[in-house]
Amino acid sequence: MRILITNDDGISAPGLEVLETIAAEVAGADGEVWTVAPAFEQSGVGHCINYVKPSMISQMGERRFAIEGSPADCVLAGLGDLVKGEVDLVLSGVNRGNNAGENTMYSGTIGAAMEAALQGVKGIALSQFYGPGNVKLDNPFEAAATTGGDCVRRLLKEAPWGGETYKLFYNVNFPPVPAGKVRGMAAVAQGYRGDGRMGVHPQTAPSGRKYLWIQGSAQGEPTQPGTDVKANVEGWISVTPMRCDLTDRAALEGLRDVLDPYGD
């Protein structure tokens, strides 16, 4: 198996080291793991691509590259140029912090898995929820490091991956607990915290110029039962199947009732 890994925290992020170990475990002794990650942190860039400027590539070692671009750029570079041979799986992460609830829409980690799906390759985004139960551990990524390999193998073997148009990809969040307290894997929907909106914090520099810091909100507020954040704070690994199609099918049917018919 040939696996391409990336992240949005940057080539030097500790979560990428965790993912390298997970990927090597999944690929096996005869497999290959290729790392193509952003040269600098790219958190919050979503599915951004550097469409209007080129991305510089630096080779950091055997099968290891840094790209001055987004996570989606890294996937495109890996699949289109750097990786020698067909890629079987793209893994993105392990993100420092959760990509559940509203965070999903901002996440560069998700953006990389999304790009893999658009390219017809299986993609899984992996994120480690931070909270009181793990933030002070010697290794806050303990839950992901211990259970990540089995999680990926189960998804490859048991999960659906189809789609005639937009392919499925998966968003996985590991709970904010020590590895020994992980309760298992739960198939859940993307949740809605309600207070998970991004905001701005204005500041004035000594020069008199005004700056805005983008800031998030509290992360521990549970979402509804059967959704990601709720599962995570209760000790479960949340697994959410996703597609790049953002159409609301129920709303579409209602809209057809009030607008002129199309295609009849």
C-alpha positions as CSV (number, residue, x, y, z in Angstrom):
1,M,0.0,0.0,0.0
2,R,1.2,3.5,-0.9
3,I,0.0,6.2,1.5
4,L,0.3,10.0,1.1
5,I,0.2,12.0,4.4
6,T,-0.2,15.7,5.0
7,N,-1.5,18.1,7.6
8,D,-2.3,21.8,8.2
9,D,-0.1,22.3,11.3
10,G,3.1,22.2,9.2
11,I,5.9,19.8,8.4
12,S,7.4,20.1,11.9
13,A,4.2,19.5,13.8
14,P,4.2,16.7,16.5
15,G,0.8,15.4,15.1
16,L,2.5,14.7,11.8
17,E,5.0,12.4,13.6
18,V,2.1,10.6,15.1
19,L,0.5,10.2,11.6
20,E,3.7,9.0,10.1
21,T,3.7,6.1,12.7
22,I,0.0,5.4,12.0
23,A,0.6,5.4,8.2
24,A,3.6,3.1,8.5
25,E,1.6,0.7,10.6
26,V,-1.2,0.6,8.0
27,A,1.1,0.5,5.0
28,G,3.0,-2.5,6.3
29,A,6.5,-3.6,5.7
30,D,6.1,-3.7,2.0
31,G,4.3,-0.4,1.8
32,E,5.4,3.2,1.3
33,V,4.6,6.4,3.2
34,W,5.1,9.7,1.4
35,T,5.0,12.9,3.4
36,V,4.0,16.1,1.6
37,A,3.1,18.8,4.1
38,P,3.0,22.6,4.3
39,A,6.2,24.4,5.1
40,F,4.4,26.6,7.6
41,E,1.2,26.3,9.6
42,Q,-1.9,26.5,7.5
43,S,-4.6,26.1,10.1
44,G,-8.0,27.4,9.1
45,V,-7.4,27.6,5.4
46,G,-10.1,25.0,4.6
47,H,-10.0,23.7,1.0
48,C,-7.9,26.7,-0.2
49,I,-5.6,26.2,-3.2
50,N,-2.8,28.5,-4.4
51,Y,-4.5,28.9,-7.8
52,V,-2.8,32.2,-8.8
53,K,0.7,31.6,-7.7
54,P,3.2,28.7,-7.8
55,S,4.2,26.7,-4.7
56,M,7.9,26.2,-3.9
57,I,8.8,22.6,-3.1
58,S,11.7,21.6,-0.7
59,Q,12.8,18.0,-0.3
60,M,13.4,17.3,3.4
61,G,14.4,13.6,3.1
62,E,13.5,10.4,1.3
63,R,9.8,10.6,0.4
64,R,9.4,13.7,2.5
65,F,8.6,17.2,1.0
66,A,7.6,20.6,2.3
67,I,5.3,22.8,0.2
68,E,4.8,26.6,0.5
69,G,1.1,26.1,0.2
70,S,-2.1,24.7,1.7
71,P,-2.9,21.1,2.6
72,A,-5.0,20.8,-0.6
73,D,-1.9,22.0,-2.5
74,C,0.1,19.3,-0.8
75,V,-2.3,16.6,-1.9
76,L,-2.3,18.0,-5.5
77,A,1.5,18.1,-5.5
78,G,1.8,14.6,-4.1
79,L,-0.7,13.0,-6.4
80,G,0.2,15.0,-9.5
81,D,4.0,15.1,-9.3
82,L,6.0,13.9,-6.2
83,V,4.8,10.5,-5.4
84,K,6.1,7.8,-7.6
85,G,3.3,5.4,-8.4
86,E,-0.4,5.2,-7.6
87,V,-1.5,6.4,-4.2
88,D,-4.0,4.1,-2.4
89,L,-4.9,6.4,0.5
90,V,-4.4,10.0,1.7
91,L,-4.3,10.6,5.5
92,S,-4.4,14.2,6.8
93,G,-3.4,15.1,10.4
94,V,-3.1,14.3,13.1
95,N,-4.5,17.8,13.8
96,R,-3.7,19.5,17.1
97,G,-7.3,20.2,18.3
98,N,-10.7,18.9,17.1
99,N,-12.2,19.4,13.7
100,A,-15.8,18.7,14.8
101,G,-18.9,20.8,14.7
102,E,-18.5,24.1,13.0
103,N,-14.7,23.7,13.0
104,T,-15.1,21.3,10.1
105,M,-15.9,24.0,7.7
106,Y,-12.6,25.9,8.4
107,S,-10.3,23.0,8.6
108,G,-7.3,22.6,6.3
109,T,-7.0,19.0,7.6
110,I,-10.5,18.4,6.2
111,G,-9.6,20.3,3.0
112,A,-6.8,17.8,2.3
113,A,-9.1,14.8,2.7
114,M,-11.6,16.6,0.5
115,E,-9.1,17.1,-2.2
116,A,-8.2,13.4,-2.1
117,A,-11.8,12.5,-2.7
118,L,-12.1,15.0,-5.6
119,Q,-9.1,13.3,-7.1
120,G,-10.7,9.9,-6.7
121,V,-8.4,8.7,-3.9
122,K,-9.6,7.5,-0.5
123,G,-9.1,10.2,2.1
124,I,-9.3,10.3,5.9
125,A,-8.9,13.4,8.1
126,L,-7.6,12.7,11.6
127,S,-7.8,15.1,14.5
128,Q,-7.0,14.9,18.3
129,F,-9.5,16.7,20.5
130,Y,-7.8,18.6,23.3
131,G,-9.4,18.9,26.7
132,P,-8.8,18.6,30.5
133,G,-8.5,14.8,30.1
134,N,-5.5,14.8,27.9
135,V,-3.9,18.3,27.5
136,K,-1.5,17.7,30.4
137,L,-0.5,14.2,29.4
138,D,3.1,13.7,28.4
139,N,1.7,12.9,25.0
140,P,-1.6,14.7,24.4
141,F,-1.9,12.6,21.1
142,E,-2.0,9.4,23.1
143,A,-5.5,8.4,22.1
144,A,-4.8,9.0,18.4
145,A,-1.4,7.3,18.5
146,T,-2.7,4.2,20.2
147,T,-6.0,3.7,18.3
148,G,-5.3,5.5,15.0
149,G,-3.9,2.5,13.1
150,D,-6.8,0.2,14.0
151,C,-9.3,3.0,13.2
152,V,-7.8,3.5,9.7
153,R,-7.7,-0.2,9.0
154,R,-11.3,-0.7,10.0
155,L,-12.4,2.2,7.7
156,L,-10.5,0.8,4.8
157,K,-11.9,-2.7,5.3
158,E,-15.5,-2.0,6.5
159,A,-16.6,1.5,5.6
160,P,-18.3,2.4,2.3
161,W,-16.2,4.4,-0.1
162,G,-18.4,4.7,-3.2
163,G,-20.1,7.5,-5.1
164,E,-20.9,7.8,-8.7
165,T,-20.0,11.5,-8.7
166,Y,-18.5,12.9,-5.4
167,K,-16.6,10.2,-3.5
168,L,-16.9,9.7,0.2
169,F,-14.2,10.8,2.6
170,Y,-14.0,10.5,6.4
171,N,-13.6,12.9,9.3
172,V,-12.2,11.2,12.4
173,N,-11.8,13.0,15.8
174,F,-10.1,11.2,18.7
175,P,-11.6,12.0,22.1
176,P,-9.8,14.2,24.7
177,V,-9.0,11.3,27.0
178,P,-6.1,9.0,27.7
179,A,-5.8,6.0,25.4
180,G,-7.1,3.6,28.1
181,K,-10.4,5.5,28.3
182,V,-11.3,5.5,24.6
183,R,-14.6,3.7,24.5
184,G,-14.6,2.8,20.8
185,M,-15.6,4.2,17.4
186,A,-19.0,5.8,16.8
187,A,-20.5,6.7,13.4
188,V,-22.0,10.1,13.9
189,A,-23.1,13.2,12.0
190,Q,-21.4,16.6,12.0
191,G,-22.7,18.5,15.0
192,Y,-23.6,22.1,15.7
193,R,-22.4,23.8,18.9
194,G,-24.4,26.9,18.3
195,D,-21.7,29.0,19.9
196,G,-18.9,27.7,17.7
197,R,-18.7,30.8,15.4
198,M,-15.4,32.4,14.7
199,G,-15.1,36.0,15.8
200,V,-12.6,38.9,15.7
201,H,-10.6,40.7,18.4
202,P,-9.5,44.2,17.3
203,Q,-6.2,45.7,18.5
204,T,-4.4,48.9,17.8
205,A,-0.6,48.7,17.3
206,P,1.8,51.3,18.7
207,S,2.0,52.8,15.2
208,G,-1.7,53.5,15.3
209,R,-2.7,50.9,12.7
210,K,-5.6,48.6,13.5
211,Y,-5.3,44.9,13.4
212,L,-7.8,42.1,13.8
213,W,-7.1,38.7,15.4
214,I,-9.4,35.9,14.4
215,Q,-10.4,33.9,17.4
216,G,-12.5,30.8,18.0
217,S,-14.9,30.0,20.8
218,A,-15.3,27.4,23.6
219,Q,-14.7,23.9,22.2
220,G,-16.1,21.6,24.9
221,E,-19.8,22.5,24.5
222,P,-21.5,19.2,23.5
223,T,-23.5,19.0,20.3
224,Q,-26.8,17.0,19.9
225,P,-26.8,13.2,20.6
226,G,-25.6,11.2,17.6
227,T,-23.1,13.9,16.5
228,D,-19.4,14.4,16.7
229,V,-18.6,16.7,19.7
230,K,-21.1,14.9,21.9
231,A,-19.4,11.6,21.1
232,N,-15.9,13.0,21.6
233,V,-16.6,14.5,25.0
234,E,-18.0,11.2,26.1
235,G,-14.9,9.3,25.1
236,W,-15.7,8.0,21.7
237,I,-13.8,8.3,18.4
238,S,-16.2,10.1,16.1
239,V,-16.3,9.0,12.5
240,T,-18.3,11.1,10.1
241,P,-18.7,10.2,6.4
242,M,-18.7,13.3,4.1
243,R,-18.9,14.3,0.5
244,C,-17.9,17.5,-1.4
245,D,-21.5,18.0,-2.5
246,L,-23.0,20.7,-0.2
247,T,-26.5,20.6,-1.7
248,D,-29.3,20.5,0.9
249,R,-31.6,17.9,-0.7
250,A,-34.6,18.6,1.5
251,A,-34.4,22.3,0.9
252,L,-34.0,21.6,-2.9
253,E,-37.3,19.7,-3.0
254,G,-39.1,22.5,-1.2
255,L,-37.5,25.1,-3.5
256,R,-38.7,23.2,-6.6
257,D,-42.3,23.6,-5.3
258,V,-42.1,27.4,-5.5
259,L,-39.8,28.0,-8.4
260,D,-40.3,27.4,-12.1
261,P,-39.9,23.7,-13.0
262,Y,-36.6,22.7,-14.6
263,G,-35.9,19.7,-16.7
264,D,-39.6,18.6,-17.1
